[in-house]
Amino acid sequence: ALSRGWNLVKPLSCFFVMTLISACAAAATDYVHPKYDFSLIQKVAVLPLENLTQDQQAGERVRKIVVSEILAAGVLDVVEPSQVNQALGQQQIQNISGISAKQIAELGKSLGVQAFVVGSVDTYERLNVGGGTFADVAITLRALDAATGTVIWSTSKSAGGAGFFGRLFGFGGDTLYEATQKAVHEAVVTLFR
């Protein structure tokens, strides 16, 4: 009887250890510049996000949620994305991933911001698993100091996917919007800790 009980405890122990390891690994993706004075930031601009997915609208959809989440925190003002796009056009900046520190500084002055949020939508899709449909979203966000282009904050978050019970029983999970909102919220709160 003892060995039967131990056989049940071993898989549960492994599950809890793996859960703890994954939680620690997730926390390791957050970076906040240790010497940066975040109190100097009053206003930010969210630049268009790099879209690494098959959904052509994923970058803009996630960008709008990032703006909403930053505003919901009630700490910073955010420049309207259409104004950011207009400033990018005026400065003829088409490739955000190749933007120089000089361009960042000029853009920061023209928009009156102290920092920019940049990043990518790494995954944005619906998965069909075990008879259920599951959203899967992964994002990477960074904040750059507008004067220097220095990375002052960085995080990667994901949400959705088919969990153990979803795979086993085909339970549906979050919608794509709900998963996106969760991933963005988890990312943005790391900026205000």
ROZA-828169 format. One record per residue (C-alpha): x, y, z; residue in three letters; residue number from 1; chain. Coordinates in nm, 3 decimals. Example, Ala and Ser with C-alpha at 12.3 -4.5 7.8 and 13.67 -1.06 7.14 Angstrom:
! residues 2
PT     east    north       up   aa    i  ch
PT    1.230   -0.450    0.780  ALA    1   A
PT    1.367   -0.106    0.714  SER    2   A
! end
This chain:
! residues 193
PT     east    north       up   aa    i  ch
PT    0.000    0.000    0.000  ALA    1   A
PT    0.291    0.235    0.075  LEU    2   A
PT    0.446    0.187   -0.269  SER    3   A
PT    0.110    0.252   -0.436  ARG    4   A
PT    0.081    0.585   -0.248  GLY    5   A
PT    0.442    0.674   -0.337  TRP    6   A
PT    0.370    0.608   -0.705  ASN    7   A
PT    0.098    0.874   -0.690  LEU    8   A
PT    0.315    1.123   -0.497  VAL    9   A
PT    0.609    1.105   -0.742  LYS   10   A
PT    0.417    1.238   -1.046  PRO   11   A
PT    0.250    1.509   -0.838  LEU   12   A
PT    0.587    1.613   -0.694  SER   13   A
PT    0.734    1.630   -1.043  CYS   14   A
PT    0.438    1.838   -1.161  PHE   15   A
PT    0.484    2.091   -0.877  PHE   16   A
PT    0.860    2.111   -0.933  VAL   17   A
PT    0.808    2.169   -1.307  MET   18   A
PT    0.547    2.435   -1.232  THR   19   A
PT    0.789    2.610   -0.996  LEU   20   A
PT    1.071    2.592   -1.253  ILE   21   A
PT    0.847    2.738   -1.525  SER   22   A
PT    0.734    3.018   -1.295  ALA   23   A
PT    1.096    3.105   -1.219  CYS   24   A
PT    1.187    3.090   -1.587  ALA   25   A
PT    0.899    3.324   -1.672  ALA   26   A
PT    1.013    3.577   -1.411  ALA   27   A
PT    1.362    3.575   -1.560  ALA   28   A
PT    1.228    3.734   -1.882  THR   29   A
PT    1.155    4.065   -1.705  ASP   30   A
PT    1.422    4.336   -1.703  TYR   31   A
PT    1.407    4.679   -1.541  VAL   32   A
PT    1.714    4.903   -1.568  HIS   33   A
PT    1.850    4.919   -1.212  PRO   34   A
PT    1.982    5.278   -1.231  LYS   35   A
PT    1.715    5.444   -1.445  TYR   36   A
PT    1.495    5.709   -1.280  ASP   37   A
PT    1.148    5.608   -1.399  PHE   38   A
PT    0.994    5.908   -1.221  SER   39   A
PT    1.123    6.122   -1.510  LEU   40   A
PT    0.878    5.954   -1.749  ILE   41   A
PT    0.549    6.137   -1.781  GLN   42   A
PT    0.449    6.044   -2.137  LYS   43   A
PT    0.528    5.749   -2.365  VAL   44   A
PT    0.457    5.655   -2.725  ALA   45   A
PT    0.390    5.299   -2.837  VAL   46   A
PT    0.554    5.244   -3.175  LEU   47   A
PT    0.410    4.994   -3.424  PRO   48   A
PT    0.491    4.643   -3.306  LEU   49   A
PT    0.682    4.404   -3.528  GLU   50   A
PT    0.439    4.136   -3.642  ASN   51   A
PT    0.601    3.790   -3.657  LEU   52   A
PT    0.269    3.611   -3.711  THR   53   A
PT    0.052    3.510   -4.006  GLN   54   A
PT   -0.227    3.749   -3.898  ASP   55   A
PT   -0.157    4.078   -4.075  GLN   56   A
PT   -0.353    4.281   -3.818  GLN   57   A
PT   -0.197    4.126   -3.506  ALA   58   A
PT    0.060    4.403   -3.455  GLY   59   A
PT   -0.196    4.684   -3.453  GLU   60   A
PT   -0.447    4.488   -3.245  ARG   61   A
PT   -0.188    4.420   -2.977  VAL   62   A
PT   -0.056    4.778   -2.996  ARG   63   A
PT   -0.404    4.914   -2.914  LYS   64   A
PT   -0.428    4.685   -2.611  ILE   65   A
PT   -0.079    4.794   -2.495  VAL   66   A
PT   -0.192    5.159   -2.512  VAL   67   A
PT   -0.510    5.075   -2.317  SER   68   A
PT   -0.322    4.882   -2.048  GLU   69   A
PT   -0.066    5.160   -1.995  ILE   70   A
PT   -0.346    5.415   -1.967  LEU   71   A
PT   -0.541    5.186   -1.732  ALA   72   A
PT   -0.243    5.181   -1.495  ALA   73   A
PT   -0.310    5.553   -1.442  GLY   74   A
PT    0.056    5.646   -1.418  VAL   75   A
PT    0.158    5.768   -1.765  LEU   76   A
PT    0.011    5.960   -2.055  ASP   77   A
PT    0.027    5.787   -2.393  VAL   78   A
PT    0.046    5.956   -2.732  VAL   79   A
PT   -0.239    5.856   -2.965  GLU   80   A
PT   -0.106    5.591   -3.212  PRO   81   A
PT   -0.226    5.792   -3.515  SER   82   A
PT   -0.007    6.086   -3.399  GLN   83   A
PT    0.287    5.846   -3.361  VAL   84   A
PT    0.228    5.711   -3.712  ASN   85   A
PT    0.211    6.066   -3.849  GLN   86   A
PT    0.542    6.160   -3.679  ALA   87   A
PT    0.703    5.843   -3.815  LEU   88   A
PT    0.586    5.939   -4.165  GLY   89   A
PT    0.716    6.296   -4.131  GLN   90   A
PT    1.058    6.164   -4.031  GLN   91   A
PT    1.041    5.897   -4.303  GLN   92   A
PT    1.093    5.613   -4.056  ILE   93   A
PT    0.955    5.294   -4.207  GLN   94   A
PT    1.151    5.021   -4.030  ASN   95   A
PT    1.103    5.038   -3.652  ILE   96   A
PT    1.345    4.750   -3.584  SER   97   A
PT    1.627    4.945   -3.753  GLY   98   A
PT    1.560    5.282   -3.589  ILE   99   A
PT    1.874    5.463   -3.473  SER  100   A
PT    1.933    5.634   -3.138  ALA  101   A
PT    1.943    5.968   -3.323  LYS  102   A
PT    1.603    5.899   -3.482  GLN  103   A
PT    1.465    5.794   -3.142  ILE  104   A
PT    1.584    6.122   -2.988  ALA  105   A
PT    1.435    6.332   -3.270  GLU  106   A
PT    1.107    6.143   -3.256  LEU  107   A
PT    1.099    6.180   -2.877  GLY  108   A
PT    1.136    6.558   -2.905  LYS  109   A
PT    0.871    6.590   -3.174  SER  110   A
PT    0.619    6.383   -2.974  LEU  111   A
PT    0.714    6.523   -2.633  GLY  112   A
PT    0.776    6.180   -2.481  VAL  113   A
PT    1.043    6.053   -2.246  GLN  114   A
PT    1.019    5.688   -2.352  ALA  115   A
PT    0.900    5.461   -2.631  PHE  116   A
PT    0.745    5.119   -2.608  VAL  117   A
PT    0.858    4.889   -2.890  VAL  118   A
PT    0.842    4.515   -2.942  GLY  119   A
PT    0.692    4.229   -3.132  SER  120   A
PT    0.392    4.002   -3.153  VAL  121   A
PT    0.560    3.663   -3.161  ASP  122   A
PT    0.252    3.437   -3.162  THR  123   A
PT   -0.110    3.525   -3.232  TYR  124   A
PT   -0.319    3.227   -3.334  GLU  125   A
PT   -0.601    2.986   -3.258  ARG  126   A
PT   -0.508    2.624   -3.198  LEU  127   A
PT   -0.740    2.327   -3.245  ASN  128   A
PT   -0.650    2.065   -2.986  VAL  129   A
PT   -0.858    1.771   -2.869  GLY  130   A
PT   -1.182    1.911   -3.004  GLY  131   A
PT   -1.132    2.251   -2.840  GLY  132   A
PT   -1.014    2.581   -2.983  THR  133   A
PT   -0.748    2.765   -2.786  PHE  134   A
PT   -0.592    3.107   -2.828  ALA  135   A
PT   -0.213    3.129   -2.815  ASP  136   A
PT   -0.049    3.471   -2.780  VAL  137   A
PT    0.313    3.565   -2.710  ALA  138   A
PT    0.456    3.917   -2.704  ILE  139   A
PT    0.787    4.088   -2.635  THR  140   A
PT    0.789    4.451   -2.522  LEU  141   A
PT    1.071    4.694   -2.443  ARG  142   A
PT    1.084    5.055   -2.331  ALA  143   A
PT    1.354    5.279   -2.472  LEU  144   A
PT    1.470    5.604   -2.317  ASP  145   A
PT    1.377    5.871   -2.572  ALA  146   A
PT    1.696    6.073   -2.525  ALA  147   A
PT    1.947    5.789   -2.561  THR  148   A
PT    1.765    5.487   -2.707  GLY  149   A
PT    1.880    5.278   -2.408  THR  150   A
PT    1.663    4.980   -2.316  VAL  151   A
PT    1.518    5.057   -1.973  ILE  152   A
PT    1.258    4.780   -1.951  TRP  153   A
PT    1.198    4.453   -2.129  SER  154   A
PT    0.959    4.163   -2.089  THR  155   A
PT    0.819    3.865   -2.277  SER  156   A
PT    0.479    3.721   -2.190  LYS  157   A
PT    0.242    3.463   -2.329  SER  158   A
PT   -0.113    3.361   -2.256  ALA  159   A
PT   -0.369    3.111   -2.371  GLY  160   A
PT   -0.274    2.777   -2.512  GLY  161   A
PT   -0.420    2.440   -2.428  ALA  162   A
PT   -0.352    2.347   -2.068  GLY  163   A
PT   -0.347    1.994   -1.931  PHE  164   A
PT   -0.725    1.969   -1.883  PHE  165   A
PT   -0.793    2.140   -2.215  GLY  166   A
PT   -0.582    1.882   -2.397  ARG  167   A
PT   -0.732    1.597   -2.198  LEU  168   A
PT   -1.099    1.695   -2.219  PHE  169   A
PT   -1.109    1.944   -2.508  GLY  170   A
PT   -1.225    2.234   -2.290  PHE  171   A
PT   -1.205    2.565   -2.475  GLY  172   A
PT   -0.988    2.837   -2.328  GLY  173   A
PT   -0.969    3.213   -2.365  ASP  174   A
PT   -1.067    3.391   -2.683  THR  175   A
PT   -0.784    3.547   -2.881  LEU  176   A
PT   -0.877    3.890   -2.742  TYR  177   A
PT   -0.885    3.762   -2.382  GLU  178   A
PT   -0.549    3.588   -2.419  ALA  179   A
PT   -0.398    3.901   -2.574  THR  180   A
PT   -0.531    4.119   -2.295  GLN  181   A
PT   -0.388    3.881   -2.031  LYS  182   A
PT   -0.043    3.869   -2.194  ALA  183   A
PT   -0.030    4.247   -2.235  VAL  184   A
PT   -0.154    4.310   -1.880  HIS  185   A
PT    0.108    4.073   -1.736  GLU  186   A
PT    0.373    4.254   -1.942  ALA  187   A
PT    0.269    4.609   -1.856  VAL  188   A
PT    0.242    4.550   -1.480  VAL  189   A
PT    0.611    4.457   -1.474  THR  190   A
PT    0.686    4.816   -1.576  LEU  191   A
PT    0.504    4.958   -1.273  PHE  192   A
PT    0.636    4.724   -0.999  ARG  193   A
! end
